[in-house]
Amino acid sequence: MPRSYVLGPARLAIGNGALQYGRLVIENGRIADILGADGPSDYSLPAHTTIAPGMIDVHTNGADDVLFNRDQGNAVEAASSAYAAQGATGFVATIMTAPWESMLHAAGEVAEAAHALADSAEPRGARCLGLHFEGPFLNPKFRRVHRHDWLLPASAERSEALIEACRGALIMVTMAPEVEGVSEATRFFHDQGIVCAAGHSSAKYREGMLAIGLGFRTLTHAFNAMPPLDHREPSILAAFIQETRTTVQVICDGFHVAPVMIDILYRTLGERLVLASDYMAPAGNGYRIEGGVMRAEDGTIAGSALHCDRAVTNLMDYAGIPFEAAIVSATSAPARLLGIERECGTIARGKRADLSIWSERHEVLATIVGGRPVYGAHHLHSVAIA
């Protein structure tokens, strides 16, 4: 495929809630211009096709049957291909709580593989945007499947070790604000430009507001692994809903959070709602998909079996909103959370040509990363994308 071409016409879901009809000029991996619908194109698309920004999953433990903790560097390329097939152009690899040295080793292997993927001459799939530690600085009472004996108090020294293990690729850390040493760790991470996410926490509203003041900017899997949103003693979730500087992540599979609560969250948060999969591949040792989620042997929910494209269509159904509104929570909202909104997340001049192409039935037909098709070219053979 040439480095410069015109794509369309098609409906353009911009990523900010707007929808227009037109064509995209792609030059050297970026969006050079947005043209009207009338005029010549190098690559036309089927009728009723929608072009949207590529989706970004900010919290995933792996893809298909691989886990970043277990399969480490080998999981990155597999996840890159799997996420491209979902219409995602970027993902953040999560390292879950494990023995301390094991976490550091896994992070180093994943980071090395992510750097190698980024350095390849042409994109072959979704980008690994960085690493996310979910643990070990979590509250034991809300640890869920994170083993109690692997949880640790936080410190600046341990925070520095996590950063060094990731070789410059650490982008987010989930911590319980009330755990010993987390205040010190938060200041350290914040100074390094790393996103601090609250999760697996017993914190209530007041503690949540203090955590936000300290530097926490997002909440990991709303409603899960935290106290309920009680009307007299509200949980940390209330603080993140109220404080407009923050975002709230949710697993939109209909099992982790009831559809009606997804609707309420969306009505309350709008563009601050971030769709995150928390995808968990089969991990052995009794883990199984049951009731639409991944469960440990004792029945504890361990993660989801959710794909990015399904999360968007679920949000459409649960909140009763059109595609161009729902896609915001999977594109520009996560881009803002990660601080990469100047590069991607919306369709705009100068941004990376990271795009997803959807059918009239909201099925992903193709994915384009840096202007190059990395998935679905065979679906578009009649329009000469190859």
N, C-alpha and C positions, 0 to 999 in steps of 0.2 A: 504494500500500500504506500502511496507517495506520502512525503512528509507534509505536504500542503494539499488540502482538498476542501470541497464544500459538501456538507452533509445535510440532507433534508430534501424537501420541506417536511416538517413534522410539528406536532404540538410540543412546546418546550415548557416543561415544569421547571421553573427557574431555580427553585430551592428556597425561595422566600415567601411562598404561598401564591405567587403569580403564575399565570398560564398565558402563553402567547403562541402564535403560529409563525414559524419561520425556518431559516436555515442557519447553520453554523459554519463559519470559516475556521478551519483547523490549520495552524502553521507551526511546525516544529514542536509538536506536543502540547500546544496551548490554544486557547480559544482566541482567535485574532479578531473576530467580528461576529455580530449577530445581524443577519440580513432578513429582509421581508420574505414572504413565502414565494413570491413570483421571481423567476429568474432561473438560470442554469445551475445544475448541481453535478458534482462528480459522482456522488453516491446518493441515489434516491432511496426512500424507505416505503414500506407498505402503508396503505391507507390506515389512518387512525392510530398510527404509531406515536408514542410519546418518548421524547428524549429528556432524561433527568440527570442531575449530577450523580456520580457514583456514590453508593452508600458507604458508610464508615461504621464498623462495629468496634466500639470502645472497650468491650469486655467479652473476651472469648477465651476459653480454656483449650481450644483446639479446633479440629474440623474432621468431618467424616469419622475415621476410627483412630485418629492420632491426638495425643495430648502434649502440650508444650512441656509440662513437668516430666512426663515419661519418655516421650520421643524426642524432645529437645530440638536440636537443630534440624533434624529430619522432618519435624512437623511443619516447619516454616513454608517450604515449597509446596507441601501437600495442602496446607491451609490457603496459600496463595491461589492455587487452582480452584479449590472448593469455593472460596469466597467470590472469585470471578464469576463462577457459575450462578451465584445468587444475585449478581448485579452490584456487588460490592467492589470498590476499587481500593479500599484500605481497611486494615484491621489492627487492633492492638493486642499483642500476645500476652495473656495472663499467666503468671507463675503463682500457683496457689501455695498455701502454707505447707511446708515439708520440713524435714530436718534442715537446720540452718545451712550447712555446707552444701547440701543437695540443692537448695534453692539458689544459692550463689552459682553453683556449677551449671544448673539448667539455664539460668539467666545468661551466663556467658556464652553457652552454646547457641541459644536462640538469637542473641544479639549478633554473634558472628555470622549466622546464617542470614539474618535480616540485612546486614551490611552487604553480604555477597549478592543477595537478591537485588538490592538497590544499585549495586555497581555493574550489573549486567548491561550489556549494550542496548538491548531492547526489552521492554517489560513483557513478562510471560504470564502474569496474573496480577492479582491484587497486591498492593504494597503492604509490607509489614511496617506500620508507622512508628512502632516503638514497643516498649514493654510496660507491663502493669503488674505490680506486686499486690496480690490480695492476701494480706498477712505478711509476717506473723504477728503484727501488732493489733490483735483483735481481742474482743471481750469473750472470755470463756463461756459466759452464759448464753451468748448468741453466736457461738462458733459454727453451729450446724455441722457440716462434714469436715471442718478443719480440726484436726486432732488436737486435743487439749495439751498433750505433752510436747507439741511442737510450737505452741504459742510462746511469745517472748515479750518482755517489756521493751519499749523503744528507747533509743538513745541516739545522740548525734553520731557516735562511732558506728553503730549498726546502720544508720541511715547512709553514712558515707560508704560503707561496705556494699550496700545494695546498689548505689550509684556506680561505684567502680566495677562491680560485676557486670553491669549492663553496657559498659564501654561506650558511654555517651547516648545510649538508646532508651534510658528510663524516662517515661513520659507521665506515669501516674502511679500513685500508691494508695490503696485502700487501708484505712486505719480506723480504730474506734477512738474517738477523741478523749474518752475518759481513762484509757489505759496508761499506766505509768510510763512517763518519758515521752508521750506523744506530743505534748506541747513543744518540747525542745526539738523533736524530730520534724514537726510541722514547720517551724521557723527555718530549719535547715533546708528542707525540701523546697519550701516557698522561695527562699533566696536563690536556689538553683533553677528556678523556673519549672519545677515539677508539680503537676496537678495533685493536690491533696483531696482525696475522696473519703467521705465518712461512710462507714458500713460495719456490719457485724457488731452493733453497738447497743448498749442499754440506755444511751443518752436521751434525756427528755428535751423539751423545747428550750429551756434556759441554757442548758449545756450546748445545745445545737447552735444557738446564737453566739455563744462565746467561741465555739469552734470556727464559725464563719468569720468572726472578727479576727481570729488567729491566722486564718488563711485557707481554710477548707472552702472549696468552690463547687463541689458536686457531691451528690449522694448516690451510693451504689445500691442497685436493685431495691427501689422503693417498696416498702411494706415488708420485705423479706429480711430476716435476721435483724430485726429491730422491734421495739415495743409497738403495739397498735396505736393508731391515731385516736386516742381517747379524747372525749370532749371536755373532760375536766383536767386531765393531766396529759396534755399532748406530747407526742414523742418528738424526736429529732426531725422527723419528716415535716412537721409543722413549720419548723424554723427554715428549712430549705424551700418550702413552698412560699413562705412569706418574703424571704430575702431575694430580691430580684437580681442580685449579682450572681446567683447560683444557677445550676442546672440540676435536674432530677432524672436519674436513669431508671428505666422500668423494663422488665421482661414481659413483652407483650404477646404471650402465648395463650392467654386465657386460663392458665393453670396456676402459675405463680401469683397472679393477681386477677381477681374476677373482672370480667369485661366491664361491669358497671363502674368499678373503681378506676379502670383505665379511662373511661369516659370522663369521670369527675376530675382526674388528674389533668387530662388534656384541657378541659374547660377552664381549669384553674391556672395552668402553666402556659398553655399555648406553645410558642416557639422555644420555651425553656425545657420542654420534655424531650428526653433523649432515649431513643430505642437502643437497647443493648441486649445481646442474646444470652450471655452467660452460658454459651454452648459447652456442653460436657460430652465428650466422646465416651463410649464404653470403657471403663477403667479396670475391668476384672474385679476380683475379690467381692463378688456378689452384686456389683452395680448393674442396674438394668433399667430399661425404659418401661415405665408403668404409669398409666394415667396421663400420658402425654409429656412426662418429665423424666429426667434421669434420677434414679433413687439409689441410695446405699442399701446395704443388706437389711438394715433395721427400718427401712422405709423413709428415712430422712431425704428430703429433696436435695440433690447434689448439683443440679444445674438443669439446663433446658436441652431440648432437641430442636430448637428454633432456628430457622434460617432468616436472613435479613429481609428477603422479599416477602416472606410470609408475615413478618412483624409489621410491615407497612400495610399489607392488605387487612391484617387483623385490626390495626388502628383505624383504618377506614371504616370497618364494620362496627367496631365497638363505640367509636366516637361519632359515627355518622357524618364523616367529612370526606371531601373529594381527594383524589390522588395527589393533586398539586399541594394540598395542605398537609397530608400525611407524610409525604416524602421529606418535608422539612425536618422532622424528628429523626430521620435517618441520614441526613446529609449536612445541612448547614448547622443544625444544633450540635451534633457531635464535633464538627469542625471547630466551632467556637469553643466548645469545652476543651479541646486539645490545643487551642491557640494557633490553628493552622488555617483560619478562615480566609486569610489573604491569598492562599494558594489554591484552595479547593472548597467544595461544599455548596457552591452555587454556580450557575451558568452565567459567566460574565467575562467581558473582554480582559485578556491578560492572565486568566486563571488556567490551571492545568486542564487539559482536555481529558478529564477523568469522568466518564459518562456511562450511564446505563440506559438501555433502549428497551422499552416495554410495549407489549402488544395491547390491543384494545381491551383484552380481558385481564390486564395487569399481570402478565407473565413476562419474565425477563427473556428477551430475545438475544441480546448481545451486551457485552461489556467492553468498554474502550478505556485503556489506561495510557496516559501520555500520548493520546492520538492514535494508538495502535489497538486493533481488536485483539482481545485476549480470551474471549469466549464468544461463541455463537456465530462465527462467520458462516458456518454451514446453514444456519437458519436464514441467512441473508444472501444466499448465493445468487438469487435472482436479481439482486441490486448491486452485484459486483464487489461487495466487501470480501476480501480474501487476505 
